[in-house]
């Protein structure tokens, strides 16, 4: 898996071109062998997520709330939403003006959405008929890339007081690749909250830019590098989120 360069990557969707599909590991949830995604599987499922979200009314300018557990599904939701031009609110409040909220099924019913809003549960089949089951819907979705180009200056992630554009997140990701000397095939353990945009940029986007892999829910002991917060690093190559700027 080759490292991408700044000339070819301007938005988050540019991390997902067809030619990157391979058997190399892209995302791994520690201790859960069902949650090992190769680049082939991760890219295809991210495209499917975008097409599924489109059916739910996700489009440019709307908000998608995502509960950011250390699992692959929130990452798929992030890429699927931003492929459509939506902005993502990570760990959203329970009352949110969003078109879609993606959350673990055992927590999804907490969220109050405006008329037309859609709740999507992951990790278990919902008992409530009005809640969509992420894994089931993705399985049958169209595996093609949503066709529209996106503006690098558009908001990709929003918090209570700040918005983060595609270009700002990617700038931090490229900086992280250089600071940690990340190369193809290297595993980066995410040991910081995924709801923090700095973690997303450095712990998710950076290893994917470098042609490596994202490791979720791990202690870092078998990783090549780490993004940490309030924990002791287990490797010699690491960054604390407090030292990362987006």
Steps between C-alpha positions, in 0.01 A plus 500: 500500500657827386506822696285781359630850438358849540451544125240223489325535838287811552194355676433200724345319205833514318628242749260250343585468128427171323865427435571470875287187535727221623534227759712718730344578839346848525307489830508252786293498818717332762379163623220473247600300193169580329610861498811475289454706186735470206528800270274311258231452763536839667483704180209303360307523829565874531355551151200283595453711814490817291236352271296376796515843663394661173178295511440642850527858374863576580638762264722805487458729801305267732632358827559134582550413867732207573565341838872435475560165666838333421348291221519519120133601456551863615791535257284364219231748601749788496623419150152419370360831624788715377491333157154659469611843621341469844665618821551253784436566868689242706341391830200727438263630768185294547288774343659597170392658173637220283376306203651175632645378827717189496547342843530162671157341492477486879533881511324616184157558655643779718527731201227749412502617140287749305225376266658292225805413709615139483653289779744227398629243748817296467648192671161333566165467327252763629169388651334832414365492140573869443874448559707387202757224549830625360662166421189357334443801277866532402515133399253552212607852397655605170884477522580801280668830583259793537592705192508863616820694565521686832648833601815457714396807698162352590437391858560131566473491882319743726511541880319733741723793415719410201472363148779303333535497124627212289820691425573580866451138608716374214771757568527364854499145365788571260690668782447190718631272225821703499532533879457126556677395177203282410542261211296241311382206709565664837236477773398807701322430829228752585513544877317832514129587467371469144260785570800737498569633146873492579475126557316456172761697307808343659372153592273420206579719200879496545551121493263469204695771316819309571361171369493354850227386737287641782485291818203569729453399863859382540768548765762587240728209584499356148470829310771691316383839629229650722272796548442530875311702759556461875672162464860383503627431147597141422722583200785737420299678230202683639318831519273629773186673375596803710795546262285481185339803338228497237 
